[in-house]
Amino acid sequence: MRTFMHGAAVWDVACPQRPSRLAGLTMAGFRVRDLDALRMVPHPAVTLLLEFGAGSPVLDCAAGRQQRGSLVAGPGLGTGGAVRVRGENVECVQVRLSPVIARAVLGASPADLDGAVVPLGDLWGREASRIREQLGEVSSWRDRFAWTDALLARRYEAGPPVDPEVAWAWHRIVTSRGLARVDGLATEVGWSRKRLWSRFRSQLGLPPKRAVNLVRFDHAVHRLVAGEGASRVAADAGYADQSHLHRDVRAFTGATPATMADEPFLAVDDIAWPGRGTPTKPHASGDRRIR
């Protein structure tokens, strides 16, 4: 376990010693005594927040809504800077699921989340309470990660896969870091544009153009956090100019590129998600292997 300090924020962060058996799944463990209101920055993954400590994370959403406890969030949660997380004595396992495997793991399409936050109990019923109890009874992060990995792998095996053409389109978007031409994706998989757009949206939870913009933003904003200049990032990440990057960051976060380096949610990634980058190529629907 490592300590992350960023301004007044002090978090204990744990990482698995080995990758998940399930391609497209990553996780990290957090223990935070006093979590001030923290801006949630959109990410191109489905997020599971599995809490088990004495405290409980609280998400303050738009229009004054609040969500507590274990949660599921669709890709792009926090767009516009409208979501903040806070809490005291928070302990949790945070899981990031590629949208390609999220449908099977959740037992529901990410489209059903519609970019919002849903209590885990709304999807999994009493199993959500059992998960909290089990994680609380395990004494080490290593065993928590192993238990969580086994649980999600079993759910994936029993769940419905996405179409291989949809998985391939997502893979192209991610490996290109959001530079793939949206209009060319349908041609690459041999489908009509209408069919791909419909299946992509219904199975992954967001349309292809939105996916491209979100993946490109995620790549660009982490380069900003690493200290690279906005003009260089804009040019390399496929933005028309620096003003285009500024508008995109503002739209996704409600903040400016200059403030991104001070966002703890982003700065902690180098510790919590080492080797963050391109996930392995998703398996076709007929191939249910878990590595």
Buried (B, 14 or more C-beta within 10 A) or exposed (E): EEEBEBEEBEBBBBBBEEBBBBBBBBBBBBBBEEBEEBBBBBBBBBBBBBBBBEBBBBBBBEEEEEBEBBBBBBBBBBBEBBBBBBBBEBBBBBBBBBBBBBBBBBEBBBBBBEBBBBBBBEBBEEBBBEBBEBBBEBEEBBEBBBBBBEBBBEBBEEBEBBBBBBBBBBBBBBBBBBBBEBEEBBEBBEBEBEBBBEBBBBBBBBBBEBBBBBBBBBBBBBBBBBEBEBEEBBBBBBBEEBEEBBEBBBBBBBBEBEEBBEBBBBBBBBBBBEEEEEBEBBBBBEEEEBE
